[in-house]
Amino acid sequence: MNIFMTESLRDCCITVCYRPIQALAGKVHIVTSLLSEAGYRVTQVSNERLHLKKTDILWILDNANWFPIVCKQLQTIPKSERPIIVIWHAEPLPPPKSSGLPHLRLNLREIGKILLRDRRANDVYTNYSRLRALMEDGIPDLLMVSTPGRQEFLSEHGFSSTYIPI
């Protein structure tokens, strides 16, 4: 279903992927709450296999790396059969070259997670590597980032994004 051809965007079903920190477990994310209050049909999920036939827009919050089941599912579906996919990336990425900052050094724990291929790796280089792989697969349709530096870094690497502060 092409949402731009519907009578109203509010007719769309939006699925929000959110992984809360432990202190917020069971809470509804503010994006989910605001969309609901605005009259959208919205469901909040975590990292689980989705029923995408009932979803017009899939909105992944913070870091797509936190949703390996969802991402793997999306990568197996032809682009024409996927919902519109939005990623609002809010986790660290390397600084842009134009910042003049040196390459970031990883600590031993981060290096260990990379070497062990730990899905919990959340360093700047792993975040970029996994985000780049998704973008090369045509995921997402809209990439939003939470800082101008992240937007500039992605632009330097040929990826378009929109800056939306948290």
Secondary structure, DSSP 8 states (H G I E B T S, - for coil): --GGGSS-GGGSEEEEE----GGGTT---HHHHHHHHTT-EEEEE-SS---GGG-SEEEEEE-GGG-HHHHHHHHTS-GGGS-EEEEEE-S-----GGG--------HHHHHHHHTT-TT--SHHHHHHHHHHHHHTT--SEEEESSHHHHHHHHHTT---EE---
